[in-house]
Amino acid sequence: MPLSPPPVVDTRPLFRPVCSAFAVILRGLSADDWHRGTLAGTWTVRDVVAHLVDLSLRRVSFQRDALVPPPPPFPIAGERDFVRFINGLNHDWVSVTKRFSPQVLTELFDLASADLAACVEGLSLEAPGLFGVSWAGEAASDGWFDVGREFTELWHHQMQVRLAVGAAPLADPRYLHAVLEVSLRALPHAYREVTAPDGATMTIEAHGPAGGTWTLLRERGAWTLRSGAPDRSDARVRLSDDAAWRLLYNALPGPQASAAMTVEGTRELAAPLLRARSIVV
Protein backbone atom coordinates (compact mmCIF):
# COMPACT_ATOMS: atom_id res chain seq x y z
CA MET A 1 0.00 0.00 0.00
CA PRO A 2 2.10 2.96 -1.23
CA LEU A 3 2.18 6.23 0.68
CA SER A 4 0.07 9.08 -0.68
CA PRO A 5 -1.21 12.42 0.61
CA PRO A 6 -4.29 11.92 2.77
CA PRO A 7 -7.50 12.88 0.96
CA VAL A 8 -9.65 15.93 1.52
CA VAL A 9 -12.57 14.75 3.66
CA ASP A 10 -16.00 16.14 2.78
CA THR A 11 -18.04 15.90 5.98
CA ARG A 12 -20.70 18.40 4.87
CA PRO A 13 -23.36 15.79 3.98
CA LEU A 14 -22.76 13.89 7.23
CA PHE A 15 -24.01 16.51 9.69
CA ARG A 16 -27.72 16.20 8.92
CA PRO A 17 -28.07 12.40 9.28
CA VAL A 18 -25.94 12.29 12.42
CA CYS A 19 -27.91 15.14 13.99
CA SER A 20 -31.24 13.58 13.05
CA ALA A 21 -30.28 10.20 14.48
CA PHE A 22 -29.06 11.83 17.68
CA ALA A 23 -32.28 13.80 18.07
CA VAL A 24 -34.17 10.49 18.00
CA ILE A 25 -32.00 9.26 20.88
CA LEU A 26 -32.67 12.44 22.89
CA ARG A 27 -36.43 12.18 22.48
CA GLY A 28 -36.33 8.67 23.91
CA LEU A 29 -34.28 9.41 27.05
CA SER A 30 -35.75 8.93 30.50
CA ALA A 31 -35.52 11.56 33.21
CA ASP A 32 -32.70 9.57 34.84
CA ASP A 33 -30.79 9.28 31.56
CA TRP A 34 -30.28 13.05 31.39
CA HIS A 35 -28.30 12.95 34.63
CA ARG A 36 -26.04 10.03 33.80
CA GLY A 37 -22.29 10.63 33.81
CA THR A 38 -20.35 10.61 30.55
CA LEU A 39 -16.80 10.24 29.33
CA ALA A 40 -16.64 14.05 29.13
CA GLY A 41 -15.16 14.56 32.58
CA THR A 42 -17.73 15.87 35.06
CA TRP A 43 -20.34 16.55 32.39
CA THR A 44 -23.62 14.65 32.48
CA VAL A 45 -25.70 13.76 29.44
CA ARG A 46 -27.61 17.05 29.73
CA ASP A 47 -24.33 18.98 29.87
CA VAL A 48 -23.01 17.32 26.71
CA VAL A 49 -26.27 18.03 24.86
CA ALA A 50 -26.15 21.65 26.04
CA HIS A 51 -22.57 21.90 24.76
CA LEU A 52 -23.62 20.63 21.32
CA VAL A 53 -26.36 23.27 21.22
CA ASP A 54 -23.75 25.92 22.05
CA LEU A 55 -21.33 24.71 19.38
CA SER A 56 -24.08 24.72 16.76
CA LEU A 57 -25.38 28.18 17.65
CA ARG A 58 -21.86 29.62 17.72
CA ARG A 59 -20.97 28.23 14.31
CA VAL A 60 -24.20 29.39 12.69
CA SER A 61 -23.86 32.86 14.23
CA PHE A 62 -20.24 33.30 13.19
CA GLN A 63 -20.36 31.51 9.82
CA ARG A 64 -23.85 32.06 8.40
CA ASP A 65 -24.64 35.40 10.02
CA ALA A 66 -21.08 36.82 9.98
CA LEU A 67 -21.21 37.79 13.65
CA VAL A 68 -17.78 38.91 14.78
CA PRO A 69 -16.82 36.76 17.79
CA PRO A 70 -16.48 38.80 20.98
CA PRO A 71 -12.85 39.24 22.04
CA PRO A 72 -11.47 37.04 24.82
CA PRO A 73 -11.56 38.61 28.28
CA PHE A 74 -7.79 38.25 28.54
CA PRO A 75 -4.88 38.20 26.06
CA ILE A 76 -4.25 34.90 24.26
CA ALA A 77 -0.48 34.62 24.48
CA GLY A 78 -0.20 30.90 23.84
CA GLU A 79 -1.86 27.51 23.79
CA ARG A 80 -2.50 27.49 27.54
CA ASP A 81 -4.39 30.79 27.35
CA PHE A 82 -6.44 29.50 24.42
CA VAL A 83 -7.41 26.35 26.31
CA ARG A 84 -8.42 28.44 29.34
CA PHE A 85 -10.51 30.69 27.11
CA ILE A 86 -12.33 27.80 25.40
CA ASN A 87 -12.92 26.01 28.70
CA GLY A 88 -14.38 29.22 30.11
CA LEU A 89 -16.80 29.59 27.20
CA ASN A 90 -17.93 26.00 27.56
CA HIS A 91 -18.35 26.25 31.32
CA ASP A 92 -20.38 29.47 31.14
CA TRP A 93 -22.92 28.03 28.69
CA VAL A 94 -23.31 24.70 30.45
CA SER A 95 -23.87 26.54 33.72
CA VAL A 96 -26.62 28.70 32.21
CA THR A 97 -28.41 25.71 30.71
CA LYS A 98 -28.86 24.09 34.11
CA ARG A 99 -32.05 26.20 34.05
CA PHE A 100 -33.32 24.44 30.89
CA SER A 101 -35.49 21.34 30.92
CA PRO A 102 -34.56 18.25 28.89
CA GLN A 103 -37.44 19.03 26.53
CA VAL A 104 -36.14 22.55 25.96
CA LEU A 105 -32.62 21.23 25.36
CA THR A 106 -33.96 18.71 22.86
CA GLU A 107 -35.95 21.41 21.05
CA LEU A 108 -32.91 23.67 21.00
CA PHE A 109 -30.76 20.86 19.60
CA ASP A 110 -33.34 20.16 16.88
CA LEU A 111 -33.34 23.81 15.83
CA ALA A 112 -29.64 24.54 16.19
CA SER A 113 -28.42 21.32 14.55
CA ALA A 114 -30.74 21.75 11.56
CA ASP A 115 -29.39 25.27 11.07
CA LEU A 116 -25.84 23.96 11.45
CA ALA A 117 -26.37 21.25 8.84
CA ALA A 118 -27.84 23.74 6.37
CA CYS A 119 -24.98 26.14 7.05
CA VAL A 120 -22.14 23.69 6.43
CA GLU A 121 -23.85 22.14 3.40
CA GLY A 122 -23.51 25.49 1.64
CA LEU A 123 -19.82 26.01 2.40
CA SER A 124 -16.92 25.61 -0.01
CA LEU A 125 -14.30 23.00 0.77
CA GLU A 126 -11.59 25.10 -0.85
CA ALA A 127 -12.32 28.42 0.85
CA PRO A 128 -10.35 29.39 3.96
CA GLY A 129 -11.82 27.99 7.15
CA LEU A 130 -13.53 30.20 9.66
CA PHE A 131 -11.14 28.97 12.37
CA GLY A 132 -7.77 27.30 12.40
CA VAL A 133 -7.65 23.78 13.78
CA SER A 134 -5.59 24.39 16.91
CA TRP A 135 -5.07 20.75 17.84
CA ALA A 136 -3.34 20.29 14.49
CA GLY A 137 -1.12 23.30 15.22
CA GLU A 138 -2.77 25.46 12.55
CA ALA A 139 -3.59 29.14 13.03
CA ALA A 140 -5.46 29.05 9.69
CA SER A 141 -6.98 25.98 8.05
CA ASP A 142 -8.67 25.05 4.79
CA GLY A 143 -12.45 25.10 4.84
CA TRP A 144 -12.84 21.32 4.60
CA PHE A 145 -10.60 20.84 7.66
CA ASP A 146 -12.40 23.46 9.73
CA VAL A 147 -15.77 21.89 8.88
CA GLY A 148 -14.33 18.44 9.49
CA ARG A 149 -13.19 19.49 12.95
CA GLU A 150 -16.75 20.66 13.62
CA PHE A 151 -18.04 17.25 12.55
CA THR A 152 -15.64 15.45 14.88
CA GLU A 153 -17.05 17.54 17.75
CA LEU A 154 -20.59 16.53 16.86
CA TRP A 155 -19.70 12.89 16.38
CA HIS A 156 -17.65 12.27 19.50
CA HIS A 157 -20.03 14.14 21.80
CA GLN A 158 -23.08 12.28 20.50
CA MET A 159 -21.08 9.10 21.01
CA GLN A 160 -20.41 10.06 24.62
CA VAL A 161 -24.16 10.31 25.17
CA ARG A 162 -24.87 7.02 23.39
CA LEU A 163 -22.34 5.23 25.58
CA ALA A 164 -23.75 6.81 28.74
CA VAL A 165 -27.34 5.74 28.07
CA GLY A 166 -26.62 2.39 26.43
CA ALA A 167 -27.72 3.41 22.93
CA ALA A 168 -26.21 1.64 19.95
CA PRO A 169 -23.59 3.51 17.91
CA LEU A 170 -24.37 4.70 14.40
CA ALA A 171 -24.37 1.65 12.15
CA ASP A 172 -22.87 3.28 9.05
CA PRO A 173 -19.05 3.11 9.32
CA ARG A 174 -18.53 6.09 7.01
CA TYR A 175 -19.17 8.48 9.91
CA LEU A 176 -16.43 7.09 12.13
CA HIS A 177 -14.09 6.68 9.16
CA ALA A 178 -14.49 10.38 8.38
CA VAL A 179 -13.77 11.19 12.04
CA LEU A 180 -10.56 9.17 11.93
CA GLU A 181 -9.46 10.70 8.62
CA VAL A 182 -9.87 14.18 10.06
CA SER A 183 -8.66 13.47 13.59
CA LEU A 184 -5.39 11.81 12.64
CA ARG A 185 -4.28 15.13 11.18
CA ALA A 186 -3.41 15.88 14.81
CA LEU A 187 -0.44 13.51 14.73
CA PRO A 188 2.23 15.69 13.07
CA HIS A 189 1.58 18.36 15.70
CA ALA A 190 1.52 15.78 18.49
CA TYR A 191 4.90 14.48 17.27
CA ARG A 192 6.46 17.90 16.72
CA GLU A 193 9.07 17.42 19.47
CA VAL A 194 9.89 13.82 18.52
CA THR A 195 13.23 13.68 16.72
CA ALA A 196 14.12 11.05 14.15
CA PRO A 197 16.14 10.91 10.94
CA ASP A 198 14.48 11.77 7.66
CA GLY A 199 12.76 8.72 6.23
CA ALA A 200 11.62 7.38 9.62
CA THR A 201 8.07 6.04 9.62
CA MET A 202 5.40 5.13 12.16
CA THR A 203 2.37 3.31 10.74
CA ILE A 204 -1.08 3.10 12.32
CA GLU A 205 -3.44 0.32 11.29
CA ALA A 206 -6.99 0.71 12.58
CA HIS A 207 -8.95 -2.46 11.93
CA GLY A 208 -12.71 -2.64 11.72
CA PRO A 209 -15.31 -1.42 9.23
CA ALA A 210 -14.36 2.24 9.77
CA GLY A 211 -10.63 1.64 9.87
CA GLY A 212 -7.73 2.37 7.59
CA THR A 213 -3.96 2.68 7.43
CA TRP A 214 -1.94 5.86 7.91
CA THR A 215 1.76 6.60 8.28
CA LEU A 216 3.72 9.38 9.91
CA LEU A 217 6.72 10.12 7.72
CA ARG A 218 9.72 12.18 8.79
CA GLU A 219 10.92 14.38 5.94
CA ARG A 220 12.88 17.62 5.87
CA GLY A 221 13.06 17.63 9.63
CA ALA A 222 9.30 17.47 10.22
CA TRP A 223 6.55 14.87 10.48
CA THR A 224 3.85 14.59 7.83
CA LEU A 225 0.82 12.32 7.64
CA ARG A 226 0.36 9.97 4.71
CA SER A 227 -2.30 7.45 3.76
CA GLY A 228 -1.11 3.88 3.34
CA ALA A 229 2.03 2.18 4.61
CA PRO A 230 5.54 1.49 3.36
CA ASP A 231 6.81 -2.05 2.92
CA ARG A 232 8.67 -1.71 6.20
CA SER A 233 7.95 0.74 9.01
CA ASP A 234 10.21 1.66 11.91
CA ALA A 235 7.17 1.28 14.15
CA ARG A 236 3.74 -0.17 13.48
CA VAL A 237 0.73 0.23 15.77
CA ARG A 238 -2.40 -1.88 15.40
CA LEU A 239 -5.65 -1.09 17.19
CA SER A 240 -9.37 -1.19 16.51
CA ASP A 241 -11.27 1.68 14.93
CA ASP A 242 -13.22 2.00 18.19
CA ALA A 243 -10.02 2.23 20.26
CA ALA A 244 -8.59 4.79 17.82
CA TRP A 245 -11.35 7.35 18.31
CA ARG A 246 -11.45 6.73 22.06
CA LEU A 247 -7.71 7.36 22.29
CA LEU A 248 -7.86 10.65 20.37
CA TYR A 249 -10.86 11.94 22.33
CA ASN A 250 -9.81 11.24 25.92
CA ALA A 251 -12.12 8.23 26.19
CA LEU A 252 -9.43 5.63 26.82
CA PRO A 253 -7.42 5.89 30.08
CA GLY A 254 -3.69 5.32 29.83
CA PRO A 255 -3.49 1.64 30.90
CA GLN A 256 -6.45 0.76 28.68
CA ALA A 257 -4.92 2.64 25.76
CA SER A 258 -1.67 0.71 26.05
CA ALA A 259 -3.57 -2.56 26.28
CA ALA A 260 -5.62 -1.69 23.17
CA MET A 261 -2.52 -1.25 21.01
CA THR A 262 -0.19 -3.81 19.50
CA VAL A 263 3.22 -2.29 18.76
CA GLU A 264 5.91 -3.70 16.49
CA GLY A 265 9.32 -2.16 15.92
CA THR A 266 10.66 0.94 17.69
CA ARG A 267 8.36 1.44 20.66
CA GLU A 268 9.73 4.94 21.31
CA LEU A 269 8.17 6.08 18.03
CA ALA A 270 4.79 4.69 19.03
CA ALA A 271 4.73 6.08 22.57
CA PRO A 272 3.71 9.68 21.67
CA LEU A 273 0.54 8.30 20.07
CA LEU A 274 -0.78 7.67 23.58
CA ARG A 275 -0.67 11.43 24.25
CA ALA A 276 -2.09 12.59 20.91
CA ARG A 277 -5.48 14.32 21.11
CA SER A 278 -7.83 15.75 18.50
CA ILE A 279 -9.54 18.11 20.94
CA VAL A 280 -8.55 21.26 22.81
CA VAL A 281 -7.05 20.05 26.12
C-alpha positions in Angstrom: 0.0 0.0 0.0 2.1 3.0 -1.2 2.2 6.2 0.7 0.1 9.1 -0.7 -1.2 12.4 0.6 -4.3 11.9 2.8 -7.5 12.9 1.0 -9.6 15.9 1.5 -12.6 14.8 3.7 -16.0 16.1 2.8 -18.0 15.9 6.0 -20.7 18.4 4.9 -23.4 15.8 4.0 -22.8 13.9 7.2 -24.0 16.5 9.7 -27.7 16.2 8.9 -28.1 12.4 9.3 -25.9 12.3 12.4 -27.9 15.1 14.0 -31.2 13.6 13.0 -30.3 10.2 14.5 -29.1 11.8 17.7 -32.3 13.8 18.1 -34.2 10.5 18.0 -32.0 9.3 20.9 -32.7 12.4 22.9 -36.4 12.2 22.5 -36.3 8.7 23.9 -34.3 9.4 27.0 -35.8 8.9 30.5 -35.5 11.6 33.2 -32.7 9.6 34.8 -30.8 9.3 31.6 -30.3 13.0 31.4 -28.3 13.0 34.6 -26.0 10.0 33.8 -22.3 10.6 33.8 -20.4 10.6 30.5 -16.8 10.2 29.3 -16.6 14.1 29.1 -15.2 14.6 32.6 -17.7 15.9 35.1 -20.3 16.5 32.4 -23.6 14.7 32.5 -25.7 13.8 29.4 -27.6 17.0 29.7 -24.3 19.0 29.9 -23.0 17.3 26.7 -26.3 18.0 24.9 -26.2 21.7 26.0 -22.6 21.9 24.8 -23.6 20.6 21.3 -26.4 23.3 21.2 -23.8 25.9 22.1 -21.3 24.7 19.4 -24.1 24.7 16.8 -25.4 28.2 17.7 -21.9 29.6 17.7 -21.0 28.2 14.3 -24.2 29.4 12.7 -23.9 32.9 14.2 -20.2 33.3 13.2 -20.4 31.5 9.8 -23.8 32.1 8.4 -24.6 35.4 10.0 -21.1 36.8 10.0 -21.2 37.8 13.6 -17.8 38.9 14.8 -16.8 36.8 17.8 -16.5 38.8 21.0 -12.9 39.2 22.0 -11.5 37.0 24.8 -11.6 38.6 28.3 -7.8 38.3 28.5 -4.9 38.2 26.1 -4.3 34.9 24.3 -0.5 34.6 24.5 -0.2 30.9 23.8 -1.9 27.5 23.8 -2.5 27.5 27.5 -4.4 30.8 27.3 -6.4 29.5 24.4 -7.4 26.3 26.3 -8.4 28.4 29.3 -10.5 30.7 27.1 -12.3 27.8 25.4 -12.9 26.0 28.7 -14.4 29.2 30.1 -16.8 29.6 27.2 -17.9 26.0 27.6 -18.4 26.2 31.3 -20.4 29.5 31.1 -22.9 28.0 28.7 -23.3 24.7 30.4 -23.9 26.5 33.7 -26.6 28.7 32.2 -28.4 25.7 30.7 -28.9 24.1 34.1 -32.1 26.2 34.0 -33.3 24.4 30.9 -35.5 21.3 30.9 -34.6 18.2 28.9 -37.4 19.0 26.5 -36.1 22.5 26.0 -32.6 21.2 25.4 -34.0 18.7 22.9 -36.0 21.4 21.0 -32.9 23.7 21.0 -30.8 20.9 19.6 -33.3 20.2 16.9 -33.3 23.8 15.8 -29.6 24.5 16.2 -28.4 21.3 14.6 -30.7 21.8 11.6 -29.4 25.3 11.1 -25.8 24.0 11.5 -26.4 21.2 8.8 -27.8 23.7 6.4 -25.0 26.1 7.1 -22.1 23.7 6.4 -23.8 22.1 3.4 -23.5 25.5 1.6 -19.8 26.0 2.4 -16.9 25.6 0.0 -14.3 23.0 0.8 -11.6 25.1 -0.8 -12.3 28.4 0.8 -10.3 29.4 4.0 -11.8 28.0 7.1 -13.5 30.2 9.7 -11.1 29.0 12.4 -7.8 27.3 12.4 -7.6 23.8 13.8 -5.6 24.4 16.9 -5.1 20.7 17.8 -3.3 20.3 14.5 -1.1 23.3 15.2 -2.8 25.5 12.5 -3.6 29.1 13.0 -5.5 29.0 9.7 -7.0 26.0 8.0 -8.7 25.0 4.8 -12.4 25.1 4.8 -12.8 21.3 4.6 -10.6 20.8 7.7 -12.4 23.5 9.7 -15.8 21.9 8.9 -14.3 18.4 9.5 -13.2 19.5 12.9 -16.8 20.7 13.6 -18.0 17.3 12.5 -15.6 15.4 14.9 -17.0 17.5 17.8 -20.6 16.5 16.9 -19.7 12.9 16.4 -17.6 12.3 19.5 -20.0 14.1 21.8 -23.1 12.3 20.5 -21.1 9.1 21.0 -20.4 10.1 24.6 -24.2 10.3 25.2 -24.9 7.0 23.4 -22.3 5.2 25.6 -23.7 6.8 28.7 -27.3 5.7 28.1 -26.6 2.4 26.4 -27.7 3.4 22.9 -26.2 1.6 20.0 -23.6 3.5 17.9 -24.4 4.7 14.4 -24.4 1.6 12.2 -22.9 3.3 9.1 -19.1 3.1 9.3 -18.5 6.1 7.0 -19.2 8.5 9.9 -16.4 7.1 12.1 -14.1 6.7 9.2 -14.5 10.4 8.4 -13.8 11.2 12.0 -10.6 9.2 11.9 -9.5 10.7 8.6 -9.9 14.2 10.1 -8.7 13.5 13.6 -5.4 11.8 12.6 -4.3 15.1 11.2 -3.4 15.9 14.8 -0.4 13.5 14.7 2.2 15.7 13.1 1.6 18.4 15.7 1.5 15.8 18.5 4.9 14.5 17.3 6.5 17.9 16.7 9.1 17.4 19.5 9.9 13.8 18.5 13.2 13.7 16.7 14.1 11.1 14.2 16.1 10.9 10.9 14.5 11.8 7.7 12.8 8.7 6.2 11.6 7.4 9.6 8.1 6.0 9.6 5.4 5.1 12.2 2.4 3.3 10.7 -1.1 3.1 12.3 -3.4 0.3 11.3 -7.0 0.7 12.6 -8.9 -2.5 11.9 -12.7 -2.6 11.7 -15.3 -1.4 9.2 -14.4 2.2 9.8 -10.6 1.6 9.9 -7.7 2.4 7.6 -4.0 2.7 7.4 -1.9 5.9 7.9 1.8 6.6 8.3 3.7 9.4 9.9 6.7 10.1 7.7 9.7 12.2 8.8 10.9 14.4 5.9 12.9 17.6 5.9 13.1 17.6 9.6 9.3 17.5 10.2 6.5 14.9 10.5 3.9 14.6 7.8 0.8 12.3 7.6 0.4 10.0 4.7 -2.3 7.5 3.8 -1.1 3.9 3.3 2.0 2.2 4.6 5.5 1.5 3.4 6.8 -2.1 2.9 8.7 -1.7 6.2 7.9 0.7 9.0 10.2 1.7 11.9 7.2 1.3 14.1 3.7 -0.2 13.5 0.7 0.2 15.8 -2.4 -1.9 15.4 -5.7 -1.1 17.2 -9.4 -1.2 16.5 -11.3 1.7 14.9 -13.2 2.0 18.2 -10.0 2.2 20.3 -8.6 4.8 17.8 -11.3 7.3 18.3 -11.4 6.7 22.1 -7.7 7.4 22.3 -7.9 10.6 20.4 -10.9 11.9 22.3 -9.8 11.2 25.9 -12.1 8.2 26.2 -9.4 5.6 26.8 -7.4 5.9 30.1 -3.7 5.3 29.8 -3.5 1.6 30.9 -6.5 0.8 28.7 -4.9 2.6 25.8 -1.7 0.7 26.1 -3.6 -2.6 26.3 -5.6 -1.7 23.2 -2.5 -1.2 21.0 -0.2 -3.8 19.5 3.2 -2.3 18.8 5.9 -3.7 16.5 9.3 -2.2 15.9 10.7 0.9 17.7 8.4 1.4 20.7 9.7 4.9 21.3 8.2 6.1 18.0 4.8 4.7 19.0 4.7 6.1 22.6 3.7 9.7 21.7 0.5 8.3 20.1 -0.8 7.7 23.6 -0.7 11.4 24.3 -2.1 12.6 20.9 -5.5 14.3 21.1 -7.8 15.8 18.5 -9.5 18.1 20.9 -8.5 21.3 22.8 -7.0 20.1 26.1 
